[in-house]
Amino acid sequence: MSNRREFIQKSALGAAGLTLGGMAMSAKSYGRIIGANDRVKVGILGFSNRFESALGPAFQKYAKEMNFEFAAVCDLWSKRRNDGLNWVKKNNGTTPVETRNTDELYDQKLDAVILSTADFQHAVLCGKSVKAGLNVYCEKPFAETMDDAIFAKKAVNDSGKVVQIGSQRRSGPNYQAAHNFIQEGKFGKICAVEMTWNVNQPGRWRRPAEVASIKESDTDWTRFLLNRPVEKWDPRKYLEFRLFWPYSSGIPGQWMAHQIDTVHWFTHLPHPRSVAANGGVYVWKDGRRNFDTMTAVFDYGPLDNSEEGFQVIYSSRQTNESGGTKEWYFSNGGKLDLDTNKVTSEGGLKERYAKEMGMKANLLPDFELPQLKVETDSNTGADPLTNAHMKNWMDCVRANNIKTNAPVEAGYSHSIANIMTTAALRTGQKATFDEKTQQVMAGGKVFKY
């Protein structure tokens, strides 16, 4: 035998597949397990602005030392395919294979893909990619419908492939320290959370120059729609999809997905018990369907104990940037602030008010988390977070370790919260989650687009 990996493949697989780490793997999937000295060949699935500004540079930061390379570029639009090819040539000095769609991409002998297509495509393409035997870095939001989320989660878990959801806060040392501080009981029981994400950007998610220049013949509109309702060509929905449901939920999927994910992570709760929400297009009346302003109120707690829990208030606007981003956690003893990265006694129970009720003061000692600030003006966070998150995925791909910092379960959970919020916003009804069917309910009905 030429090497140990060949020997294992030929002698241990068999027609029934191999069980590795408790997961059944097909011969095809096992054949793509990466050796310690193998070059890892990665495809770009969707050459997006997010990829060009953050994901690609983060990958390039570690690619040489870890023996990774971009081997293929896939995008439905000819312009972005060319842009992607030129980007790789410029930054990597190599010429990747050009592929027009996932059928062509999956025919390449790749090990992994970085997936940053339109929001509504993430889960479905993630599921198809792992079924094709590829490891995946999947941008958030993971899914905008529960059917897509259910399909993708099952595909990932059945495949045994390495998947990282683009919730990069999970790779930040400040967030990791906050998680540990809460889980170790040092913060006390969470009683409330307040979160905001505010900008003043009329051009946010707009692409007017590209909308004016793109032609239907330059892309594949039918493939773009994937499993969404068939409708005639619309360049705005193709390029400015974040403004149009059901191609994106807008604020919930783009911004709230990052922040609500920390609630699930810090508390180990899988999803809200209920969500009420309201919003509207109050200022940027440019034909968009998704709101420029919204507020959601979440009830969180143990699913089997309605008397235990806490409230999360989330608000976001694209029309005034005052307040920026904030993530404030409160206990009876104080506040954890993920903007300043400090735990303080602010708001805690003071001696005066405790004593009159025969109680003791409850004031947390000051504690400082590692400093790593997330900027509101960047696409989804500062470079250090994206870099660390990409590095974690690459390490896990190299080690065949499915326990990434943001596994598929993280994406599934933030998708439930996002879809519950979208349901509440669009129906005017309080949204809940049916554990048996794994569907979001609003007004007594399953929420669908």
C-alpha positions as CSV (number, residue, x, y, z in Angstrom):
1,M,0.0,0.0,0.0
2,S,1.2,3.5,-0.8
3,N,0.1,5.0,2.4
4,R,-1.9,4.3,5.6
5,R,-5.0,6.2,4.4
6,E,-5.3,4.0,1.3
7,F,-5.0,0.9,3.5
8,I,-7.8,2.0,5.8
9,Q,-10.0,2.9,2.9
10,K,-9.6,-0.4,1.1
11,S,-9.7,-2.7,4.1
12,A,-12.2,-1.1,6.5
13,L,-14.9,0.6,4.5
14,G,-17.0,-2.1,2.9
15,A,-20.2,-1.5,1.1
16,A,-22.2,-0.6,4.2
17,G,-20.0,2.4,5.1
18,L,-17.9,3.2,8.2
19,T,-18.8,4.4,11.6
20,L,-16.4,7.1,12.8
21,G,-16.8,9.0,16.0
22,G,-20.4,7.7,16.4
23,M,-21.5,8.8,12.9
24,A,-22.2,6.6,10.0
25,M,-20.2,7.7,7.0
26,S,-20.4,6.6,3.4
27,A,-17.4,5.4,1.5
28,K,-17.6,8.6,-0.6
29,S,-17.5,10.8,2.5
30,Y,-14.8,8.8,4.2
31,G,-12.7,9.0,1.0
32,R,-12.6,12.7,1.5
33,I,-11.2,12.7,5.0
34,I,-8.1,14.9,4.8
35,G,-4.6,13.6,5.6
36,A,-2.2,15.6,7.7
37,N,-0.1,16.6,4.7
38,D,-2.8,16.9,2.1
39,R,-3.6,20.3,0.5
40,V,-7.1,21.2,1.4
41,K,-9.0,22.4,-1.8
42,V,-11.7,24.9,-1.1
43,G,-14.4,26.2,-3.4
44,I,-16.0,29.7,-3.2
45,L,-19.8,29.2,-3.3
46,G,-21.1,32.7,-3.9
47,F,-18.5,35.5,-4.5
48,S,-20.3,38.1,-2.3
49,N,-19.3,41.4,-0.8
50,R,-19.1,39.7,2.5
51,F,-16.6,37.1,1.1
52,E,-14.5,39.8,-0.6
53,S,-14.3,42.0,2.5
54,A,-13.9,39.5,5.3
55,L,-14.2,35.8,4.6
56,G,-11.7,35.6,1.8
57,P,-9.1,37.8,3.6
58,A,-9.5,35.7,6.8
59,F,-9.0,32.5,4.9
60,Q,-5.9,33.9,3.1
61,K,-4.4,34.9,6.4
62,Y,-3.9,31.2,7.3
63,A,-4.1,29.4,4.0
64,K,-0.3,29.2,3.3
65,E,0.7,27.9,6.7
66,M,-2.2,25.5,6.9
67,N,-1.8,24.3,3.3
68,F,-5.3,25.4,2.1
69,E,-6.1,26.8,-1.3
70,F,-9.0,28.2,-3.3
71,A,-9.5,25.7,-6.2
72,A,-12.8,26.7,-7.6
73,V,-15.2,29.7,-7.9
74,C,-18.9,29.3,-8.2
75,D,-21.5,32.0,-8.8
76,L,-24.6,32.2,-10.9
77,W,-23.7,35.7,-12.2
78,S,-21.0,35.8,-14.8
79,K,-19.7,39.2,-13.5
80,R,-19.2,37.8,-10.0
81,R,-17.6,34.7,-11.3
82,N,-15.0,36.8,-13.1
83,D,-14.6,39.0,-10.1
84,G,-14.0,35.9,-8.0
85,L,-11.5,34.4,-10.4
86,N,-9.6,37.7,-10.5
87,W,-9.6,38.0,-6.7
88,V,-8.1,34.6,-6.3
89,K,-5.5,35.2,-8.9
90,K,-4.5,38.5,-7.3
91,N,-4.5,37.3,-3.7
92,N,-3.4,33.7,-4.1
93,G,-1.4,33.7,-7.3
94,T,-3.4,30.6,-8.6
95,T,-6.1,30.1,-11.2
96,P,-9.1,28.4,-9.8
97,V,-11.7,26.4,-11.9
98,E,-14.7,28.5,-13.0
99,T,-18.1,26.9,-12.2
100,R,-21.5,28.3,-13.1
101,N,-23.6,26.3,-10.6
102,T,-23.4,23.8,-7.8
103,D,-23.7,20.8,-10.3
104,E,-20.4,21.9,-11.8
105,L,-18.9,22.8,-8.5
106,Y,-19.6,19.4,-6.9
107,D,-17.9,17.7,-9.9
108,Q,-14.6,19.2,-8.8
109,K,-12.5,17.2,-6.4
110,L,-12.9,19.6,-3.5
111,D,-12.6,19.2,0.2
112,A,-14.7,22.1,1.4
113,V,-16.6,25.2,0.4
114,I,-17.1,28.7,1.9
115,L,-20.8,29.5,1.4
116,S,-21.9,33.1,1.2
117,T,-24.8,33.2,-1.3
118,A,-28.2,34.9,-0.8
119,D,-29.6,34.5,2.7
120,F,-32.5,32.1,1.8
121,Q,-30.1,29.8,0.0
122,H,-27.7,29.1,2.9
123,A,-29.3,26.1,4.6
124,V,-30.3,24.3,1.4
125,L,-26.9,24.7,-0.2
126,C,-25.2,23.8,3.0
127,G,-27.2,20.6,3.1
128,K,-26.5,19.8,-0.5
129,S,-22.8,20.5,0.0
130,V,-22.4,18.1,2.9
131,K,-24.3,15.5,0.9
132,A,-21.7,16.0,-1.8
133,G,-19.0,15.2,0.7
134,L,-17.8,18.7,1.4
135,N,-17.0,20.5,4.7
136,V,-18.7,23.9,4.9
137,Y,-18.2,27.3,6.3
138,C,-21.8,28.6,6.1
139,E,-22.6,32.3,6.5
140,K,-25.5,33.2,8.7
141,P,-28.5,33.4,8.8
142,F,-28.5,29.6,8.6
143,A,-32.2,29.4,7.5
144,E,-35.2,31.6,6.9
145,T,-37.8,28.8,7.0
146,M,-38.0,25.8,9.3
147,D,-38.3,23.4,6.4
148,D,-34.9,24.5,5.1
149,A,-33.4,24.4,8.6
150,I,-34.7,20.8,9.2
151,F,-33.4,19.6,5.9
152,A,-29.9,21.1,6.4
153,K,-29.5,20.1,10.0
154,K,-30.3,16.4,9.2
155,A,-28.0,16.5,6.2
156,V,-25.1,17.8,8.3
157,N,-25.6,15.4,11.1
158,D,-25.9,12.4,8.8
159,S,-22.8,13.4,6.9
160,G,-20.2,13.8,9.7
161,K,-18.7,16.7,7.8
162,V,-17.2,19.8,9.5
163,V,-19.6,22.7,9.4
164,Q,-19.1,26.2,10.9
165,I,-22.0,28.6,11.0
166,G,-20.9,32.2,10.5
167,S,-21.8,33.3,14.1
168,Q,-18.3,34.6,14.7
169,R,-18.9,36.0,18.2
170,R,-18.4,32.4,19.3
171,S,-14.8,32.7,18.4
172,G,-14.2,36.0,20.3
173,P,-12.3,35.8,23.6
174,N,-14.6,38.4,25.2
175,Y,-17.7,36.4,24.3
176,Q,-16.1,33.1,25.4
177,A,-15.2,34.7,28.7
178,A,-18.7,36.0,29.1
179,H,-20.1,32.5,28.4
180,N,-17.9,31.0,31.0
181,F,-18.6,33.7,33.6
182,I,-22.3,33.1,33.2
183,Q,-22.1,29.3,33.1
184,E,-19.9,29.1,36.2
185,G,-22.6,30.9,38.1
186,K,-20.6,34.0,38.8
187,F,-23.1,36.4,37.2
188,G,-26.1,35.0,38.9
189,K,-29.4,34.2,37.3
190,I,-30.1,36.3,34.2
191,C,-33.2,38.4,34.7
192,A,-33.2,40.5,31.5
193,V,-31.3,41.2,28.3
194,E,-31.3,44.3,26.1
195,M,-29.9,44.4,22.5
196,T,-29.8,47.0,19.8
197,W,-28.2,47.3,16.3
198,N,-28.7,50.8,14.9
199,V,-27.3,52.5,11.8
200,N,-28.3,55.4,9.6
201,Q,-27.6,54.1,6.1
202,P,-30.1,54.6,3.2
203,G,-27.8,52.5,1.0
204,R,-27.6,49.6,3.3
205,W,-28.2,46.4,1.3
206,R,-28.9,48.6,-1.8
207,R,-26.9,47.9,-5.1
208,P,-28.4,50.6,-7.5
209,A,-25.5,50.6,-10.0
210,E,-25.4,46.8,-10.3
211,V,-29.2,46.6,-10.5
212,A,-29.1,49.0,-13.5
213,S,-26.4,46.9,-15.2
214,I,-27.3,43.3,-14.7
215,K,-29.1,41.3,-17.4
216,E,-31.2,38.2,-16.8
217,S,-29.1,36.5,-19.5
218,D,-25.9,37.0,-17.4
219,T,-27.2,34.8,-14.6
220,D,-29.6,31.9,-13.9
221,W,-32.8,33.3,-12.3
222,T,-34.4,29.9,-12.0
223,R,-31.5,28.4,-10.0
224,F,-31.4,31.6,-7.9
225,L,-35.0,31.1,-6.8
226,L,-34.1,27.6,-5.6
227,N,-37.2,26.6,-3.6
228,R,-38.9,30.0,-3.4
229,P,-42.1,30.7,-5.4
230,V,-41.6,31.2,-9.1
231,E,-41.8,34.8,-10.3
232,K,-40.5,36.9,-13.2
233,W,-37.0,38.3,-13.3
234,D,-36.4,41.1,-10.8
235,P,-32.8,42.5,-10.6
236,R,-33.6,44.2,-7.3
237,K,-34.6,40.9,-5.7
238,Y,-31.6,39.2,-7.1
239,L,-29.1,41.8,-5.9
240,E,-30.9,43.6,-3.1
241,F,-32.5,40.4,-1.7
242,R,-32.0,41.5,1.9
243,L,-34.8,44.0,1.4
244,F,-37.4,41.5,0.2
245,W,-39.2,38.7,2.0
246,P,-39.1,35.7,1.4
247,Y,-35.5,35.9,0.1
248,S,-34.4,37.4,3.4
249,S,-36.0,38.5,6.7
250,G,-33.8,41.6,6.7
251,I,-32.9,42.8,10.2
252,P,-33.7,39.5,12.0
253,G,-31.5,37.4,9.7
254,Q,-28.7,39.8,9.1
255,W,-28.2,41.4,12.5
256,M,-30.3,39.9,15.2
257,A,-29.0,36.4,14.2
258,H,-25.6,37.4,15.6
259,Q,-26.9,38.8,18.9
260,I,-29.7,36.4,19.7
261,D,-27.2,33.6,19.2
262,T,-25.3,34.8,22.3
263,V,-28.4,34.3,24.4
264,H,-28.7,30.6,23.3
265,W,-25.0,30.1,23.8
266,F,-24.7,31.8,27.2
267,T,-27.8,30.1,28.6
268,H,-27.7,26.8,26.8
269,L,-31.4,27.4,25.9
270,P,-32.3,26.2,22.4
271,H,-34.8,28.9,21.4
272,P,-37.4,31.4,22.8
273,R,-40.6,30.2,24.3
274,S,-42.5,33.0,22.6
275,V,-41.9,36.2,20.5
276,A,-44.0,39.3,20.1
277,A,-42.8,41.9,17.5
278,N,-43.7,45.1,15.6
279,G,-42.1,47.2,13.0
280,G,-42.4,49.0,9.7
281,V,-40.9,50.8,6.8
282,Y,-40.9,54.3,8.4
283,V,-38.3,56.2,6.5
284,W,-36.6,54.4,3.6
285,K,-39.6,54.0,1.3
286,D,-37.8,52.6,-1.7
287,G,-40.0,49.6,-2.5
288,R,-38.6,47.3,0.1
289,R,-40.7,44.7,1.8
290,N,-38.5,44.2,4.9
291,F,-38.8,46.8,7.7
292,D,-36.3,49.5,8.3
293,T,-37.2,49.5,12.0
294,M,-38.4,46.8,14.4
295,T,-38.6,45.7,18.0
296,A,-39.1,42.2,19.3
297,V,-39.7,41.0,22.8
298,F,-38.7,37.4,23.6
299,D,-39.6,35.2,26.5
300,Y,-36.8,32.7,27.4
301,G,-36.6,30.0,30.0
302,P,-36.8,26.3,30.6
303,L,-39.4,24.8,28.3
304,D,-41.0,22.8,31.1
305,N,-41.2,25.7,33.6
306,S,-43.1,28.8,32.7
307,E,-42.4,30.4,36.1
308,E,-38.6,30.5,35.5
309,G,-37.1,32.7,32.8
310,F,-36.2,36.1,31.6
311,Q,-37.1,38.6,28.9
312,V,-35.0,39.8,25.9
313,I,-35.8,43.1,24.3
314,Y,-34.3,43.5,20.8
315,S,-34.6,46.7,18.7
316,S,-33.0,47.8,15.5
317,R,-33.3,50.7,13.1
318,Q,-31.6,51.7,9.9
319,T,-32.7,55.3,10.2
320,N,-30.8,56.7,13.1
321,E,-27.5,55.4,14.5
322,S,-27.8,56.7,18.0
323,G,-27.1,53.9,20.4
324,G,-25.1,51.8,17.9
325,T,-24.9,48.2,18.9
326,K,-25.3,47.0,22.5
327,E,-25.6,43.6,24.2
328,W,-26.5,44.1,27.9
329,Y,-27.1,41.2,30.2
330,F,-28.7,41.9,33.6
331,S,-28.9,39.9,36.8
332,N,-30.1,41.0,40.2
333,G,-26.6,41.8,41.1
334,G,-25.4,43.9,38.2
335,K,-24.8,44.1,34.4
336,L,-22.6,42.4,31.8
337,D,-21.9,44.8,29.0
338,L,-20.4,43.4,25.8
339,D,-19.7,46.8,24.3
340,T,-17.4,47.8,27.2
341,N,-16.6,44.2,27.9
342,K,-17.1,44.7,31.6
343,V,-19.2,43.2,34.4
344,T,-20.2,45.8,37.0
345,S,-22.6,46.2,39.9
346,E,-24.7,48.7,37.9
347,G,-28.4,48.2,38.6
348,G,-27.7,45.6,41.3
349,L,-29.7,45.4,44.6
350,K,-28.4,48.1,47.0
351,E,-28.1,47.9,50.7
352,R,-30.9,50.5,51.3
353,Y,-33.5,48.6,49.4
354,A,-32.4,45.2,50.5
355,K,-32.4,46.0,54.2
356,E,-35.9,47.3,54.3
357,M,-37.1,43.9,53.0
358,G,-34.9,42.0,55.4
359,M,-32.5,41.0,52.6
360,K,-28.8,41.5,51.9
361,A,-27.4,43.7,49.2
362,N,-26.5,42.0,46.0
363,L,-23.7,43.8,44.1
364,L,-21.4,42.1,41.7
365,P,-17.6,42.8,42.0
366,D,-16.1,44.5,38.9
367,F,-14.8,42.1,36.3
368,E,-13.2,42.9,32.9
369,L,-13.6,40.6,29.9
370,P,-10.9,40.5,27.2
371,Q,-11.2,43.6,25.0
372,L,-12.5,43.0,21.5
373,K,-14.9,45.6,20.2
374,V,-17.5,44.9,17.4
375,E,-18.0,47.8,15.1
376,T,-21.5,48.6,13.8
377,D,-20.2,50.0,10.5
378,S,-18.6,46.8,9.4
379,N,-20.5,44.1,7.7
380,T,-21.0,41.7,10.6
381,G,-18.2,42.4,12.9
382,A,-14.5,43.3,13.2
383,D,-11.8,41.4,11.5
384,P,-10.4,39.7,14.6
385,L,-13.7,37.9,15.1
386,T,-14.0,36.7,11.5
387,N,-10.3,35.8,11.5
388,A,-10.6,33.7,14.6
389,H,-13.8,32.0,13.4
390,M,-12.3,31.1,10.1
391,K,-9.2,29.8,11.8
392,N,-11.3,27.6,14.0
393,W,-13.1,26.1,11.0
394,M,-9.8,25.5,9.1
395,D,-8.3,23.8,12.2
396,C,-11.4,21.6,12.5
397,V,-11.3,20.7,8.8
398,R,-7.7,19.8,9.1
399,A,-8.3,17.6,12.2
400,N,-11.6,16.1,10.9
401,N,-13.2,17.6,14.1
402,I,-16.9,18.3,13.8
403,K,-17.0,20.3,17.1
404,T,-16.5,23.7,15.6
405,N,-17.2,26.8,17.7
406,A,-20.5,27.3,15.9
407,P,-21.9,23.9,14.9
408,V,-25.0,23.4,12.9
409,E,-27.1,23.3,16.1
410,A,-26.1,27.0,16.7
411,G,-27.5,27.9,13.3
412,Y,-30.6,25.9,13.9
413,S,-31.3,27.7,17.1
414,H,-30.8,31.2,15.8
415,S,-33.0,30.3,12.8
416,I,-35.9,29.3,15.2
417,A,-35.6,32.7,16.9
418,N,-35.3,34.6,13.6
419,I,-38.3,32.8,12.1
420,M,-40.4,33.3,15.2
421,T,-39.6,37.0,14.9
422,T,-40.4,37.1,11.2
423,A,-43.7,35.4,12.0
424,A,-44.6,37.8,14.7
425,L,-43.7,40.8,12.5
426,R,-45.6,39.6,9.5
427,T,-48.8,38.2,11.1
428,G,-49.1,40.6,14.1
429,Q,-49.5,37.5,16.3
430,K,-47.4,36.1,19.1
431,A,-45.1,33.4,17.7
432,T,-44.3,30.1,19.5
433,F,-42.5,26.9,18.6
434,D,-44.0,23.4,18.3
435,E,-41.4,21.0,19.6
436,K,-43.1,18.0,18.1
437,T,-43.3,19.3,14.5
438,Q,-40.3,21.7,14.8
439,Q,-42.4,24.4,13.2
440,V,-43.0,28.0,14.1
441,M,-46.6,28.8,15.0
442,A,-48.4,32.1,14.8
443,G,-52.2,32.6,15.3
444,G,-52.6,28.9,15.7
445,K,-51.1,28.2,12.2
446,V,-47.8,27.0,10.9
447,F,-45.9,30.1,9.6
448,K,-45.0,29.8,6.0
449,Y,-44.0,32.4,3.4
